[in-house]
Amino acid sequence: MKLYDLPPSPNARRVRIFIAEKGLEIPTIAVDMTKGENKRADYLAKNSLGKMPVLELDDGTCITESAAICRYLEEMHPEPPLLGRDPVERAQVEMWNRRMELEILLPLINVFSHTHEMWKGVLTQIPEWGEVCRENALTRLEWLDGEIAGREYIVNGTHTVADITLQCALVLGKAVGVRVPENLANVNAWFDRVAARPTARA
């Protein structure tokens, strides 16, 4: 088994942290987009969209999309549970993971895609949309601060993939100048907790 990785990518980072939390050792192969390695025929045979990450199993089966990779790893290595321990908790983890993806991670990806120099000439950038997404992300962080008051982690006080997704989103946020405002004490305290975990730098 091997993981085709893009080190700066929040989605690839999400899988790396998930793997580390599981205590697994999976070899990684960094794919250099700047050299077009993701557009080569051999890579496109693994993921026709040319994106990372890709988990390639020993029999050559390739799984793409970070959520799908995490689901597979959870099924194969259920301890510690990162997607929930029973039907209700699994639904809650899924709910919160989707919220972290759609309400915070996606807007920050849009800030990056539409305002960062890296994507000039690669994507059709709409800087105004990037700025709208910046404000949307900050609004959602304010909402989240109230939602997680009194919680150690996002779902039932247990570290799950929802925490990993938000962690990766906020790391991306720092890279594009969207930092958690100091007055959002609950989100800042939460981030300090996850950043202190041994897996945080995976």
C-alpha positions, 0 to 999 in steps of 0.5 A: 500500500502507498499514498500519493501525496501533495504535502501542502494540500489540506485534503492530503494532510487530512489523510496523513493525520488520519493515518498517524492517528491510526498508528499506521505506517504507509509509504508516501510518494510526493507528486510534484504538480509544478513539474506536471507529475500529476498529468502524466499518463501513469498517474492519470491511470490512478486518478483521472482527475490528476489530484491527490491524495490517492491510496494505492492498495497492494493489488493495484486498486486506487482509492481517491478522495480523502473522505473515501480513503479515511473510510477505507482505513477506518474499516480496515483498522477500526481502532481508535475509532475516528468516524464514530463508535455507534450509529448515532455517533457515526451520524454525528461525526459525518454531520460535523465533518461535512460542516467543517468541509462545506462551511470552513474548509471549502471557503478557505480553499476558494480564498487560496484558489482565487487570490493566491499567486500560485494559481495565476494562469492556472485557474480562472481567478475571481479575486472578489469571490475569494474575498467573499469566501474569506468573510464567509469563513470568518463568519462560520468560525464565529458560529463554530465558537458558540457551538463548541463551547464547553467541548474538548473536541467537536463531537462528544469530547472525542477526537474524530475526523471532524477535528482533523478536517477543521485542523487542516482548514485552519492551517490552510487559513493561516497560509492565506491570511485568515487567522482565527480572531483572538476573541474566539476563545473556544476555537483557539483553545480547541486548536491549541489542543489539536496542535499539541497532539503528536500527529499534528505535524503528519 
